């Protein structure tokens, strides 16, 4: 008899049909990829980064290719949460996968107000991007220290108590495991990691930085081994002490099923795929099929079996 596999996973009480989620900022609001792949086959879709008020984004260059990677400096261009709820959310819900609203802000109060609106609108989960600058701390990103990360997490948790809350961690933090623990202690139901790495590029024709903001975020296959190591370490850190072991969602350079399986084995309950979709729009559905084939080949019945086998 052929091995039957169950691809469904549960993250913070939300059931996903499979462990593959479209990463924030790489899939628009879903409709942009209509006709390119079976969007309904995805486990979930993370929205573009949303802020309380509209943002125009950064001037100048926004995307720059590097060997095995991609630099971006978009600047959180978005229509604002009220406009998103009115104009984009109904269509996004109709696509079928779980809707994860990626939330950003400049102050804890902005995060909280945005979270309350998103919760009332009925998103399935909120992913809190703590890589945003804290204007009250001189521009230092919330995700760079434990106190600021916990502040935002508590603010969002209080504003949206009934919506599952996932905090997206920055790989640039000096103590990633410490910040992960601080977020869980402040009420995070899950963690996604990692966001892009701080990087830059110089145009040798002009001898000037490519991006007006100098720095940009690096993603793509080049960050995969580092992101994988970070998921492994955070999983270990969450296994110590009295705090609950919340689900992890692995992000970083996933281009094929093998990459995704590595994250699932390291301790991730699911994965988000981003840059790969730009190069190959059907990458996510092929990863889903590849995970199913691997489980059958190895006689595993469920996705969590991968972590259980690797980490014991």
VOTORNU-954400 format. One record per atom (N, C-alpha, C, O): x, y, z; residue in one letter. Coordinates in steps of 0.02 Angstrom, whole numbers, padded with zeros to 5 digits, always signed. Layout:
<domars>
XYZA ...
</domars>
This chain:
<domars>
+00042-00060+00000X +00000+00000+00000X +00044+00062+00000X +00094+00066+00036X +00025+00112-00041X +00063+00174-00045X +00058+00213+00020X +00005+00218+00050X +00116+00241+00042X +00118+00280+00103X +00075+00342+00096X +00083+00380+00048X +00029+00353+00143X -00013+00412+00142X +00018+00465+00188X +00039+00451+00244X +00020+00527+00163X +00051+00580+00203X +00000+00636+00215X -00044+00648+00175X +00008+00668+00272X -00034+00724+00291X +00011+00786+00293X +00054+00792+00336X +00000+00832+00246X +00042+00891+00242X +00019+00948+00288X +00054+00998+00294X -00037+00940+00320X -00064+00995+00360X -00020+01007+00422X +00009+00960+00450X -00017+01069+00443X +00020+01088+00503X -00022+01137+00542X -00065+01172+00514X -00010+01140+00608X -00045+01188+00650X +00004+01237+00679X +00056+01218+00707X -00011+01301+00672X +00031+01354+00699X -00012+01400+00741X -00057+01434+00715X +00000+01401+00805X -00037+01445+00851X -00112+01436+00845X -00150+01484+00848X -00134+01373+00838X -00205+01359+00834X -00236+01366+00766X -00295+01352+00757X -00197+01387+00716X -00221+01394+00648X -00197+01335+00607X -00137+01320+00606X -00242+01301+00572X -00224+01244+00531X -00208+01267+00460X -00248+01301+00428X -00150+01247+00436X -00128+01261+00368X -00131+01196+00328X -00112+01143+00353X -00154+01199+00267X -00160+01138+00226X -00093+01107+00210X -00088+01047+00197X -00041+01147+00212X +00028+01124+00202X +00075+01176+00231X +00053+01231+00248X +00140+01161+00237X +00185+01206+00273X +00217+01260+00230X +00268+01288+00250X +00190+01275+00172X +00221+01324+00127X +00180+01388+00125X +00121+01387+00108X +00213+01443+00142X +00180+01509+00148X +00217+01559+00104X +00279+01559+00103X +00181+01600+00068X +00211+01654+00028X +00237+01708+00075X +00199+01733+00117X +00300+01726+00069X +00331+01774+00115X +00309+01845+00100X +00292+01862+00043X +00308+01885+00152X +00287+01955+00146X +00332+01994+00097X +00393+01985+00096X +00300+02035+00057X +00336+02078+00011X +00355+02046-00054X +00384+02079-00098X +00340+01982-00063X +00360+01947-00124X +00302+01919-00164X +00311+01892-00218X +00241+01926-00137X +00183+01896-00168X +00125+01945-00175X +00069+01926-00190X +00139+02009-00163X +00087+02060-00167X +00029+02043-00122X +00038+02030-00063X -00030+02045-00151X -00091+02025-00115X -00121+01962-00147X -00181+01951-00144X -00077+01922-00179X -00098+01859-00208X -00123+01864-00279X -00103+01825-00322X -00166+01912-00292X -00197+01918-00358X -00145+01931-00413X -00156+01915-00471X -00088+01960-00394X -00036+01975-00443X -00009+01912-00477X +00019+01915-00531X -00017+01855-00443X +00009+01792-00471X -00046+01748-00500X -00034+01690-00518X -00106+01774-00504X -00161+01735-00533X -00144+01714-00604X -00122+01754-00644X -00154+01650-00617X -00138+01624-00684X -00069+01595-00689X -00054+01558-00736X -00024+01612-00642X +00044+01586-00644X +00052+01521-00605X +00095+01480-00620X +00010+01513-00553X +00013+01453-00512X -00054+01444-00478X -00096+01489-00478X -00064+01385-00448X -00125+01371-00410X -00118+01402-00341X -00092+01371-00295X -00142+01464-00334X -00134+01500-00271X -00170+01464-00214X -00146+01465-00157X -00226+01433-00230X -00265+01398-00179X -00228+01339-00148X -00248+01315-00096X -00175+01317-00180X -00137+01260-00155X -00089+01279-00099X -00062+01235-00065X -00077+01344-00090X -00029+01366-00039X -00058+01359+00031X -00119+01359+00040X -00015+01352+00080X -00038+01348+00149X -00061+01416+00175X -00110+01421+00212X -00025+01469+00155X -00042+01536+00178X -00009+01589+00136X +00036+01574+00096X -00032+01650+00144X -00003+01708+00110X +00010+01763+00161X -00036+01785+00196X +00072+01785+00166X +00088+01844+00206X +00082+01906+00162X +00110+01908+00107X +00046+01954+00185X +00036+02015+00146X +00101+02055+00141X +00149+02043+00178X +00102+02102+00095X +00155+02153+00096X +00153+02187+00164X +00102+02188+00198X +00210+02215+00183X +00213+02250+00247X +00162+02306+00251X +00159+02349+00207X +00122+02306+00304X +00068+02355+00312X +00084+02402+00370X +00108+02380+00422X +00069+02465+00359X +00076+02515+00412X +00009+02550+00421X -00035+02548+00378X +00001+02582+00478X -00063+02615+00493X -00081+02665+00439X -00139+02668+00418X -00033+02705+00419X -00045+02756+00367X -00009+02737+00303X +00040+02699+00306X -00031+02763+00245X +00002+02747+00182X +00076+02768+00182X +00094+02818+00213X +00116+02730+00146X +00186+02748+00136X +00203+02744+00062X +00179+02700+00027X +00243+02792+00040X +00262+02794-00031X +00323+02750-00046X +00335+02733-00104X +00360+02733+00004X +00420+02692-00007X +00481+02734-00022X +00477+02796-00021X +00536+02701-00034X +00599+02736-00044X +00607+02763-00115X +00579+02736-00163X +00646+02816-00121X +00663+02843-00186X +00722+02804-00215X +00757+02768-00179X +00733+02812-00280X +00791+02782-00312X +00784+02707-00322X +00729+02680-00323X +00841+02674-00329X +00842+02602-00341X +00810+02565-00282X +00818+02584-00224X +00774+02512-00299X +00742+02473-00246X +00763+02400-00247X +00759+02365-00196X +00785+02375-00304X +00805+02305-00312X +00873+02303-00346X +00886+02340-00393X +00915+02258-00322X +00981+02250-00352X +01002+02177-00344X +01003+02151-00288X +01018+02144-00399X +01037+02074-00397X +01110+02066-00377X +01153+02105-00397X +01124+02014-00338X +01192+01995-00319X +01200+01921-00335X +01150+01886-00345X +01262+01896-00338X +01270+01824-00348X +01233+01784-00294X +01248+01792-00234X +01186+01742-00314X +01148+01700-00268X +01106+01739-00219X +01091+01714-00165X +01088+01801-00236X +01048+01839-00189X +01015+01900-00221X +01024+01914-00280X +00978+01936-00179X +00941+01994-00202X +00942+02046-00146X +00927+02031-00088X +00959+02108-00164X +00956+02163-00117X +00892+02203-00130X +00875+02215-00188X +00858+02223-00077X +00798+02264-00087X +00797+02321-00037X +00819+02314+00020X +00771+02377-00060X +00762+02435-00017X +00695+02467-00038X +00694+02522-00067X +00641+02433-00022X +00574+02454-00045X +00547+02511-00002X +00517+02558-00028X +00558+02507+00063X +00533+02560+00107X +00461+02552+00129X +00428+02601+00145X +00437+02489+00129X +00369+02474+00154X +00315+02514+00117X +00268+02538+00147X +00322+02520+00051X +00268+02552+00013X +00204+02512+00021X +00203+02452+00008X +00151+02545+00043X +00086+02512+00051X +00031+02564+00058X +00045+02622+00073X -00031+02544+00047X -00086+02593+00047X -00111+02612+00117X -00155+02654+00123X -00083+02582+00168X -00109+02593+00236X -00160+02540+00254X -00194+02513+00210X -00165+02524+00318X -00208+02469+00340X -00282+02480+00324X -00314+02433+00300X -00311+02539+00335X -00382+02547+00317X -00396+02534+00244X -00446+02501+00227X -00353+02559+00198X -00363+02547+00127X -00353+02474+00109X -00389+02447+00067X -00304+02441+00141X -00294+02370+00130X -00356+02330+00149X -00378+02286+00111X -00385+02346+00206X -00444+02309+00230X -00502+02319+00181X -00539+02271+00168X -00510+02378+00156X -00566+02393+00112X -00556+02365+00042X -00603+02338+00012X -00496+02372+00015X -00486+02358-00056X -00451+02292-00072X -00461+02265-00127X -00411+02266-00026X -00371+02207-00042X -00391+02145-00003X -00387+02089-00029X -00411+02153+00059X -00423+02095+00102X -00479+02050+00076X -00471+01989+00079X -00535+02076+00052X -00587+02030+00028X -00563+01984-00028X -00578+01924-00027X -00526+02011-00075X -00500+01969-00130X -00448+01920-00106X -00444+01864-00130X -00408+01941-00058X -00357+01897-00030X -00388+01838+00006X -00365+01781-00001X -00440+01851+00045X -00475+01797+00080X -00506+01747+00031X -00508+01687+00044X -00531+01774-00025X -00565+01731-00074X -00518+01682-00108X -00541+01633-00138X -00453+01693-00104X -00404+01649-00138X -00399+01582-00103X -00380+01533-00135X -00415+01578-00039X -00416+01513-00004X -00365+01503+00050X -00384+01481+00105X -00300+01517+00039X -00251+01506+00092X -00262+01552+00151X -00295+01604+00146X -00235+01533+00208X -00238+01576+00267X -00206+01644+00253X -00156+01648+00217X -00236+01696+00280X -00210+01764+00270X -00172+01786+00331X -00199+01790+00386X -00108+01800+00322X -00065+01825+00376X -00048+01897+00360X -00015+01911+00309X -00069+01943+00402X -00056+02014+00391X +00011+02032+00421X +00021+02026+00482X +00057+02056+00379X +00122+02077+00403X +00118+02150+00426X +00102+02194+00386X +00131+02161+00489X +00119+02226+00521X +00184+02261+00539X +00229+02231+00569X +00190+02325+00520X +00248+02365+00537X +00226+02430+00569X +00166+02448+00567X +00273+02467+00598X +00256+02530+00629X +00318+02566+00654X +00372+02538+00656X +00309+02629+00672X +00364+02670+00697X +00363+02678+00773X +00413+02696+00803X +00305+02664+00803X +00298+02667+00876X +00256+02608+00898X +00220+02578+00858X +00262+02591+00961X +00221+02536+00988X +00147+02552+00982X +00107+02507+00971X +00129+02616+00988X +00059+02635+00982X +00033+02625+00912X -00024+02604+00902X +00075+02638+00861X +00055+02626+00792X +00044+02552+00779X -00005+02532+00748X +00089+02511+00804X +00081+02439+00797X +00014+02417+00828X -00023+02378+00798X +00001+02442+00887X -00060+02421+00923X -00122+02442+00886X -00169+02402+00879X -00124+02503+00861X -00183+02527+00825X -00193+02488+00761X -00250+02470+00744X -00140+02475+00725X -00145+02435+00664X -00168+02364+00678X -00209+02337+00641X -00142+02334+00732X -00161+02266+00750X -00235+02262+00766X -00269+02214+00747X -00261+02312+00801X -00332+02311+00819X -00376+02313+00757X -00427+02278+00754X -00357+02353+00707X -00395+02357+00645X -00393+02290+00607X -00444+02267+00582X -00335+02260+00604X -00327+02197+00568X -00365+02141+00603X -00395+02099+00570X -00364+02141+00669X -00401+02090+00706X -00475+02096+00693X -00509+02046+00682X -00500+02157+00694X -00572+02168+00682X -00591+02148+00612X -00647+02126+00600X -00544+02155+00564X -00558+02138+00494X -00558+02064+00482X -00580+02041+00429X -00532+02024+00529X -00536+01952+00523X -00478+01917+00488X -00489+01866+00456X -00417+01944+00494X -00360+01907+00466X -00348+01845+00509X -00368+01843+00567X -00317+01795+00480X -00307+01732+00515X -00249+01736+00565X -00249+01701+00616X -00201+01780+00551X -00142+01786+00594X -00109+01853+00580X -00115+01880+00525X -00074+01879+00629X -00034+01940+00619X +00039+01922+00627X +00059+01891+00676X +00079+01941+00577X +00152+01933+00581X +00182+02003+00594X +00177+02047+00552X +00212+02012+00652X +00238+02077+00673X +00311+02084+00652X +00354+02047+00675X +00323+02131+00608X +00391+02144+00584X +00425+02192+00632X +00411+02252+00633X +00471+02166+00673X +00505+02208+00722X +00572+02234+00697X +00614+02256+00736X +00582+02231+00631X +00642+02259+00601X +00634+02333+00584X +00679+02364+00556X +00577+02362+00602X +00563+02432+00587X +00597+02478+00638X +00603+02460+00696X +00618+02538+00616X +00650+02585+00662X +00602+02610+00716X +00544+02626+00702X +00626+02613+00777X +00589+02640+00833X +00606+02715+00838X +00661+02733+00860X +00560+02758+00818X +00575+02829+00815X +00590+02858+00884X +00623+02910+00889X +00566+02826+00937X +00579+02851+01004X +00646+02827+01032X +00666+02846+01087X +00680+02785+00993X +00745+02760+01015X +00799+02779+00965X +00848+02742+00956X +00790+02836+00932X +00840+02860+00886X +00846+02820+00822X +00898+02822+00789X +00794+02784+00804X +00795+02747+00741X +00819+02675+00748X +00822+02639+00698X +00837+02654+00807X +00858+02584+00817X +00798+02538+00806X +00744+02550+00833X +00807+02485+00767X +00752+02440+00753X +00728+02406+00816X +00767+02390+00861X +00662+02397+00821X +00631+02365+00879X +00661+02296+00892X +00668+02275+00949X +00679+02262+00838X +00703+02193+00845X +00775+02187+00865X +00802+02131+00865X +00808+02242+00881X +00879+02239+00897X +00894+02230+00971X +00950+02213+00990X +00844+02242+01013X +00856+02229+01084X +00793+02200+01116X +00737+02210+01092X +00803+02164+01170X +00749+02126+01201X +00693+02170+01227X +00634+02154+01218X +00710+02226+01257X +00659+02269+01287X +00612+02298+01234X +00551+02297+01243X +00639+02322+01179X +00598+02351+01126X +00555+02297+01092X +00497+02308+01077X +00585+02239+01079X +00548+02184+01048X +00490+02163+01092X +00435+02151+01067X +00502+02158+01157X +00449+02139+01203X +00395+02193+01207X +00335+02177+01213X +00415+02256+01204X +00367+02311+01207X +00317+02307+01149X +00256+02312+01160X +00342+02298+01089X +00297+02293+01031X +00253+02231+01036X +00193+02235+01022X +00282+02175+01055X +00243+02113+01061X +00187+02121+01111X +00130+02102+01097X +00201+02149+01169X +00149+02159+01220X +00095+02207+01195X +00036+02196+01208X +00115+02259+01159X +00068+02308+01134X +00020+02277+01084X -00041+02289+01087X +00046+02237+01039X +00004+02204+00989X -00040+02151+01022X -00098+02143+01005X -00011+02113+01069X -00049+02062+01104X -00109+02092+01140X -00164+02063+01139X -00099+02148+01172X -00153+02181+01209X -00206+02208+01161X -00265+02206+01176X -00184+02234+01103X -00231+02265+01056X -00270+02212+01017X -00326+02226+00995X -00241+02153+01008X -00274+02100+00970X -00269+02034+01007X -00234+01989+00984X -00303+02028+01064X -00293+01969+01107X -00317+01903+01077X -00294+01850+01098X -00363+01906+01029X -00393+01844+01004X -00361+01820+00939X -00377+01765+00916X -00316+01859+00910X -00286+01840+00846X -00217+01809+00858X -00177+01839+00894X -00202+01752+00828X -00135+01723+00836X -00081+01773+00814X -00087+01805+00763X -00029+01777+00854X +00023+01828+00844X +00090+01794+00831X +00116+01756+00873X +00119+01809+00773X +00185+01783+00755X +00232+01843+00748X +00216+01891+00713X +00289+01840+00780X +00338+01894+00776X +00395+01874+00729X +00424+01820+00736X +00410+01918+00681X +00462+01905+00632X +00528+01935+00656X +00534+01996+00664X +00578+01892+00667X +00641+01913+00697X +00691+01937+00645X +00693+01913+00588X +00733+01984+00667X +00786+02010+00624X +00850+01971+00636X +00870+01959+00693X +00884+01949+00582X +00948+01913+00590X +01004+01959+00611X +01058+01936+00629X +00992+02025+00608X +01044+02073+00625X +01050+02086+00700X +01094+02122+00723X +01004+02057+00738X +01004+02067+00811X +01066+02035+00842X +01087+01981+00822X +01097+02068+00891X +01157+02041+00923X +01143+01979+00965X +01188+01939+00977X +01081+01971+00988X +01062+01913+01030X +00994+01887+01006X +00943+01900+01038X +00995+01851+00951X +00932+01829+00921X +00893+01783+00967X +00832+01790+00973X +00927+01737+01000X +00891+01692+01045X +00861+01729+01104X +00806+01713+01126X +00897+01778+01130X +00870+01818+01185X +00808+01856+01164X +00760+01861+01203X +00808+01884+01104X +00750+01920+01080X +00692+01873+01067X +00635+01890+01080X +00707+01813+01041X +00654+01763+01031X +00620+01747+01097X +00558+01745+01101X +00659+01737+01149X +00631+01721+01215X +00592+01780+01243X +00539+01770+01274X +00617+01841+01232X +00581+01900+01256X +00513+01907+01223X +00464+01925+01255X +00510+01892+01158X +00446+01897+01122X +00397+01845+01146X +00337+01859+01154X +00420+01784+01157X +00377+01731+01182X +00351+01749+01252X +00292+01740+01267X +00395+01775+01293X +00376+01795+01361X +00325+01852+01360X +00286+01860+01407X +00327+01893+01307X +00281+01950+01301X +00216+01932+01267X +00172+01975+01260X +00208+01869+01245X +00144+01848+01218X +00143+01823+01147X +00089+01810+01121X +00201+01816+01114X +00202+01790+01046X +00179+01717+01045X +00201+01677+01087X +00136+01700+00998X +00113+01631+00990X +00157+01591+00943X +00156+01529+00945X +00197+01625+00902X +00241+01593+00854X +00295+01643+00835X +00288+01703+00847X +00349+01619+00805X +00403+01661+00781X +00419+01643+00709X +00420+01584+00692X +00431+01693+00667X +00456+01680+00600X +00526+01709+00595X +00539+01764+00621X +00572+01674+00563X +00641+01695+00558X +00675+01660+00500X +00668+01600+00488X +00713+01702+00463X +00734+01769+00480X +00713+01819+00426X +00697+01800+00369X +00714+01883+00445X +00705+01937+00397X +00771+01944+00357X +00816+01904+00365X +00775+01995+00315X +00834+02003+00273X +00894+02027+00313X +00887+02057+00367X +00953+02013+00286X +01016+02033+00317X +01037+02103+00293X +01029+02119+00234X +01062+02143+00337X +01086+02210+00319X +01146+02204+00273X +01195+02170+00289X +01141+02238+00215X +01194+02232+00164X +01195+02296+00122X +01157+02343+00135X +01238+02298+00072X +01241+02356+00028X +01275+02337-00037X +01302+02282-00045X +01273+02384-00085X +01307+02375-00149X +01332+02443-00172X +01302+02495-00156X +01387+02443-00210X +01415+02505-00238X +01418+02499-00313X +01440+02449-00341X +01395+02551-00347X +01398+02555-00420X +01469+02578-00439X +01487+02635-00425X +01508+02535-00471X +01577+02553-00484X +01584+02601-00544X +01639+02627-00556X +01530+02613-00580X +01532+02665-00632X +01528+02735-00602X +01562+02781-00624X +01487+02742-00551X +01479+02807-00518X +01519+02812-00454X +01530+02866-00428X +01542+02754-00429X +01576+02749-00365X +01533+02779-00309X +01558+02814-00265X +01468+02763-00312X +01420+02784-00262X +01379+02723-00241X +01371+02676-00280X +01353+02723-00179X +01309+02668-00159X +01249+02663-00206X +01223+02714-00229X +01227+02603-00220X +01170+02591-00265X +01106+02620-00235X +01066+02649-00271X +01098+02612-00169X +01035+02632-00137X +01043+02699-00102X +01095+02714-00072X +00992+02740-00107X +00993+02805-00075X +00999+02800+00001X +01028+02843+00034X +00970+02746+00028X +00976+02734+00100X +01041+02698+00119X +01050+02678+00177X +01085+02690+00072X +01149+02655+00080X +01140+02580+00091X +01163+02539+00052X +01105+02563+00145X +01096+02493+00162X +01031+02465+00132X +00984+02502+00118X +01030+02400+00123X +00971+02365+00096X +00967+02297+00130X +01010+02279+00170X +00915+02260+00113X +00905+02194+00142X +00924+02139+00093X +00902+02140+00036X +00966+02093+00115X +00990+02038+00073X +00949+01975+00085X +00940+01954+00142X +00924+01946+00030X +00887+01883+00034X +00912+01837-00022X +00957+01855-00059X +00881+01778-00027X +00900+01732-00080X +00943+01674-00055X +00957+01670+00004X +00963+01630-00101X +00999+01568-00081X +01062+01580-00040X +01081+01537-00001X +01094+01638-00048X +01156+01650-00011X +01146+01652+00065X +01193+01639+00102X +01086+01668+00088X +01075+01672+00161X +01050+01607+00191X +01043+01601+00251X +01035+01558+00149X +01002+01497+00172X +01040+01462+00229X +01009+01448+00280X +01105+01448+00223X +01138+01411+00277X +01139+01450+00343X +01137+01420+00397X +01143+01516+00339X +01145+01556+00401X +01076+01556+00434X +01070+01548+00494X +01024+01567+00393X +00956+01567+00419X +00939+01499+00450X +00906+01495+00502X +00961+01446+00418X +00949+01378+00443X +00981+01369+00512X +00950+01341+00557X +01042+01393+00519X +01076+01390+00583X +01039+01428+00637X +01035+01407+00695X +01011+01485+00619X +00974+01526+00667X +00910+01491+00690X +00893+01494+00749X +00875+01458+00644X +00815+01420+00663X +00835+01364+00711X +00801+01352+00761X +00889+01330+00696X +00913+01275+00740X +00926+01301+00810X +00906+01271+00860X +00960+01358+00815X +00979+01385+00880X +00919+01412+00919X +00915+01402+00980X +00872+01445+00886X +00813+01469+00920X +00770+01411+00944X +00743+01414+01000X +00765+01359+00905X +00727+01299+00926X +00758+01271+00990X +00722+01252+01037X +00824+01269+00992X +00857+01244+01052X +00844+01289+01112X +00831+01265+01167X +00848+01354+01101X +00839+01402+01156X +00769+01398+01185X +00759+01404+01245X +00719+01386+01141X +00650+01382+01165X +00637+01317+01203X +00586+01312+01238X +00681+01269+01197X +00672+01206+01233X +00698+01208+01304X +00690+01160+01342X +00729+01264+01322X +00755+01270+01390X +00707+01311+01433X +00669+01352+01407X +00709+01301+01498X +00670+01342+01544X +00596+01325+01543X +00575+01272+01521X +00556+01373+01569X +00485+01361+01579X +00440+01390+01525X +00380+01378+01526X +00469+01429+01478X +00427+01458+01426X +00403+01404+01378X +00437+01354+01367X +00344+01415+01348X +00318+01365+01300X +00360+01364+01236X +00387+01416+01216X +00365+01306+01205X +00399+01301+01141X +00350+01319+01085X +00311+01277+01062X +00351+01381+01065X +00304+01404+01013X +00328+01381+00945X +00388+01368+00936X +00282+01376+00896X +00302+01356+00828X +00348+01407+00796X +00343+01467+00808X +00394+01382+00755X +00439+01424+00716X +00422+01417+00642X +00405+01363+00619X +00426+01473+00606X +00419+01472+00533X +00485+01494+00503X +00507+01551+00515X +00517+01450+00465X +00583+01463+00438X +00581+01503+00374X +00540+01490+00330X +00626+01551+00368X +00630+01594+00309X +00703+01605+00292X +00744+01616+00336X +00720+01601+00228X +00787+01618+00207X +00815+01576+00150X +00840+01521+00162X +00809+01601+00090X +00841+01569+00033X +00813+01502+00012X +00849+01461-00017X +00750+01490+00026X +00719+01426+00007X +00699+01428-00066X +00656+01468-00086X +00730+01386-00107X +00717+01386-00178X +00688+01320-00203X +00663+01317-00259X +00692+01268-00163X +00668+01202-00184X +00648+01161-00123X +00655+01183-00066X +00623+01101-00136X +00598+01059-00081X +00653+01041-00032X +00642+01038+00028X +00713+01028-00058X +00769+01011-00014X +00781+01066+00038X +00790+01052+00097X +00782+01128+00014X +00793+01185+00059X +00739+01187+00114X +00754+01196+00173X +00676+01178+00093X +00621+01180+00140X +00625+01124+00191X +00614+01134+00250X +00643+01064+00168X +00648+01006+00212X +00701+01017+00265X +00693+00995+00322X +00756+01049+00247X +00808+01065+00296X +00780+01107+00354X +00793+01093+00412X +00740+01158+00337X +00711+01200+00389X +00661+01160+00432X +00660+01168+00493X +00621+01119+00399X +00572+01079+00436X +00606+01029+00482X +00581+01014+00536X +00663+01003+00462X +00701+00957+00504X +00734+00994+00562X +00739+00967+00617X +00756+01056+00549X +00792+01094+00600X +00747+01116+00657X +00771+01132+00712X +00681+01117+00646X +00636+01136+00699X +00579+01181+00678X +00537+01200+00719X +00577+01200+00614X +00522+01243+00590X +00459+01202+00579X +00461+01145+00554X +00402+01231+00597X +00338+01199+00584X +00315+01212+00512X +00276+01173+00484X +00339+01266+00483X +00322+01285+00414X +00377+01330+00388X +00424+01347+00423X +00371+01348+00324X +00421+01391+00293X +00386+01446+00253X +00330+01438+00231X +00421+01501+00245X +00399+01554+00200X +00448+01558+00142X +00509+01554+00152X +00422+01566+00082X +00463+01569+00021X +00452+01637-00012X +00395+01657-00022X +00507+01671-00028X +00501+01738-00055X +00537+01748-00120X +00506+01744-00174X +00602+01762-00117X +00640+01781-00177X +00635+01729-00233X +00636+01747-00292X +00630+01665-00215X +00626+01613-00266X +00567+01622-00312X +00569+01603-00371X +00513+01651-00286X +00453+01661-00326X +00464+01711-00382X +00433+01706-00435X +00509+01759-00371X +00525+01807-00424X +00556+01773-00484X +00538+01788-00542X +00602+01727-00472X +00636+01692-00525X +00594+01636-00556X +00599+01621-00615X +00551+01607-00514X +00512+01549-00537X +00445+01551-00501X +00439+01525-00445X +00393+01579-00531X +00329+01589-00498X +00297+01526-00469X +00259+01531-00421X +00312+01468-00497X +00282+01407-00472X +00327+01371-00420X +00315+01313-00404X +00376+01406-00395X +00423+01375-00347X +00386+01347-00287X +00401+01292-00264X +00338+01385-00260X +00305+01362-00198X +00264+01299-00208X +00267+01254-00166X +00227+01294-00263X +00187+01234-00274X +00232+01174-00288X +00215+01117-00271X +00289+01186-00319X +00336+01131-00330X +00368+01109-00265X +00382+01049-00256X +00380+01155-00220X +00406+01137-00154X +00355+01094-00116X +00374+01045-00084X +00292+01113-00119X +00239+01073-00086X +00240+01002-00112X +00238+00954-00073X +00242+00994-00178X +00243+00927-00208X +00307+00890-00188X +00305+00830-00175X +00362+00925-00184X +00425+00894-00165X +00426+00870-00093X +00454+00817-00079X +00396+00908-00048X +00391+00887+00021X +00349+00824+00027X +00367+00777+00062X +00292+00823-00008X +00248+00763-00007X +00285+00702-00033X +00280+00648-00004X +00322+00710-00087X +00360+00654-00116X +00413+00629-00067X +00425+00569-00061X +00446+00675-00033X +00499+00657+00014X +00470+00618+00073X +00498+00568+00095X +00413+00641+00100X +00382+00607+00156X +00364+00535+00137X +00375+00488+00176X +00338+00526+00077X +00320+00459+00054X +00383+00416+00047X +00383+00358+00068X +00435+00444+00018X +00497+00407+00007X +00528+00383+00072X +00554+00328+00077X +00524+00427+00123X +00556+00411+00187X +00508+00379+00237X +00527+00367+00295X +00446+00365+00215X +00396+00333+00258X +00378+00374+00320X +00367+00348+00374X +00375+00441+00310X +00349+00485+00361X +00276+00500+00346X +00257+00505+00288X +00236+00507+00398X +00164+00519+00387X +00145+00592+00390X +00098+00613+00357X +00182+00631+00430X +00165+00701+00440X +00227+00745+00435X +00283+00720+00440X +00217+00809+00426X +00272+00857+00423X +00311+00860+00489X +00373+00861+00487X +00277+00863+00547X +00315+00865+00610X +00361+00805+00621X +00407+00809+00662X +00350+00750+00585X +00394+00693+00592X +00466+00711+00574X +00513+00680+00599X +00474+00760+00530X +00542+00779+00508X +00582+00808+00566X +00639+00790+00578X +00550+00854+00602X +00583+00883+00661X +00595+00830+00714X +00649+00827+00743X +00545+00789+00726X +00551+00737+00778X +00609+00690+00763X +00645+00670+00808X +00617+00673+00700X +00670+00627+00681X +00739+00660+00686X +00787+00628+00708X +00743+00723+00666X +00807+00758+00665X +00830+00779+00734X +00890+00777+00750X +00782+00799+00777X +00801+00830+00841X +00799+00782+00900X +00804+00804+00957X +00793+00718+00887X +00794+00669+00942X +00853+00620+00933X +00862+00576+00975X 
</domars>
